[in-house]
């Protein structure tokens, strides 16, 4: 494999990674020395790739590497505060979904990553176009949250808990919602 193909493969691996990838792992997978990987990373950075070196390995800067589903509950007038708890700590709200006892999982994409996204979303809700999906299940709903690390997700979880937004799973709720739907 030539250098250009190897660097393309490194980018592909890092983009698909759920966590930082050690240089030794990349070297082993691509059958080169760790020093070759260090040089390839330097070349990729020189060509504009935003690759971060951490004590756990390499990752693409800004490339969310962790996801977690949170079950939450709140009143309609608290939706903006709930979403702000997430984005202010660096989370991206991928979706909202409910687990309906008859219909199963009902899901909608959100992709909210900033206060401006929240304002636009709330403007649409307040305009009367529709109501919050949580209202079909007495306020209970779920969000899939992306962040750059598990630590950020832990901070988001603590913030949601402190604000009284986290809800407890019930016995009838499946733990892995996506396994049954084929989504995600």
N, C-alpha and C positions, 0 to 999 in steps of 0.2 A: 504494500500500500504506500503510495507516495505521500509527501507531506501535506499537500492540499486536501487530498481525500481524508487523511487522518484528522486534520483540523476540522473538516466538515463533520466527521464522526464525533469528535469531541464536543462540538456545538450541539449536535443532535442529542448526545448523552446528557449534557448539562441541561438542555431545555426540557427533557423528559424526566429529570431527576426530581424526586420528592424531598431530597435532602442534599447537603453538600457532598461532593464526590472526592475522596482523597486522590492525590496525584498517583500514588502507588496502585490504586485500583484502576485508574485510567491506563497507566503504563501496562499493567497486567492484561487488561482487556485488549489493548491495541498492540501488544507484544513489542513494546519499545521500553527504553529506560525511563525512569522518572525524570531525568534531566531533559530528555527529548520532549516530555509533556510540559515541563517548565518553559522551554523555548517556544513550543507551540502556543501556550497560553500567552506568552509575551507578544508573539506575532498576531494572535487574534485580537489582543487589546490594542495593538498598534493600528489595526485595521478597523477599530471602532467598536469592538465587542466589549460590553461592560461586564467583565468577569471579575468576581470578588474572590479573593483568597481568604479563607478563614482557617482557624485551627483545626477544623474538621474536613477541610478540602475546598474544592472550587464550586462556585455556583454563579449563575448569571444574575447580576445585580437587578433587583426589581422583579425577578422571576419568582412568583410565589411558590414556595416549596412545601407548604403544609396546609392541610385542610381539616376542618372539624365541623361536625353538625351540632348545633345547639338547639335545644327545645326551650322555647321562651313563651312568656305570656305578658300581656300589658293591655292597657286601655287604648282606644284609638288615638287619644291626644298624647300618648307617650311614644308613638311610633318613631317620631323624629329623634327623640332622646335615645331610644334603643339603638337606632341605626348609627347615631353619632358616637355612642360608646364603642362601636365596632370600628368605624373608619378613623376616628381620632387616634386609635392605637395602632393603625396600620393594616387593618383588616379590609378585605373586599367581600361584600355580601353577594355571593354568587346567585343565590336564589331564595325563594320563600316556598315552603310547602306545608301542607297539612296532611295528617293521617286521618282519613274519614272512615268510620266503621263500615260504611256501605260501599263507598267509591274507592277506597284504598288511598294511595298517595296521589294528591293533586298538587302539581308543581308549576311554578312560574319563574322564569329567568329574571334576575334583577341587575346584576353587575354594577352594584353601587360601591364606589371607591373614594368618594369625596363628599364634602358638605354640599357642593353644588349639585351633585347627583341626588343627594337627599332632598334638597330644595325642589328640584324638578319633579322628583317622584311624589313628594307631598303635594305639590301644586296640582299634579294630575289627580291624585286621590281627592283633594279638596274641591276640585272642579266638578265632582259628581260623576265623572266618567265611570267610576266603579268604586266599590268599597274594599277594604282590606280583606285579604284572603282568610285571615285569622278568624273572621267573624262567622265562618261556617262551622267552627269547632270551639265555640265558647271562648275564643281568645287564644287558644293554644296553637302554636305554629313552630316551624323549624326554619333555620337558616343554615346553609352550607357556607362556611367562612374560609377564605383563603388568606394566608399570611406568609411572610418570608421565613417564619420559624415557629416551632412549637412553643417557644417562650412567649412569642407575641400572642399566640392563641391562648396560652395560660393567662396572660394579662387581660385579654378580652373576656375570658370566662369569669375572672375575678371581678371585673368591672360590671358585667351583666348581673352577677350574683349580688354585689353590693347595692345595685340599683333595684333589686327585687324582680329582675326580668327572667332569671333562670327558672325552669319548671322541671319537675321530676317525671321520669318516664313511668308509664303505667304498665301493668303486666301484659295487657293485650297489644302493646305497641312493639312492632319488630325493632330489633336493635339496628340491623343493617337495612335501611329502607331501600337502598339502591339495588340490593341483590334481587328483590322481588320484582322491581320495575324494569330492570335492564338498563336504566339510565346511569349516567355518571361515569 
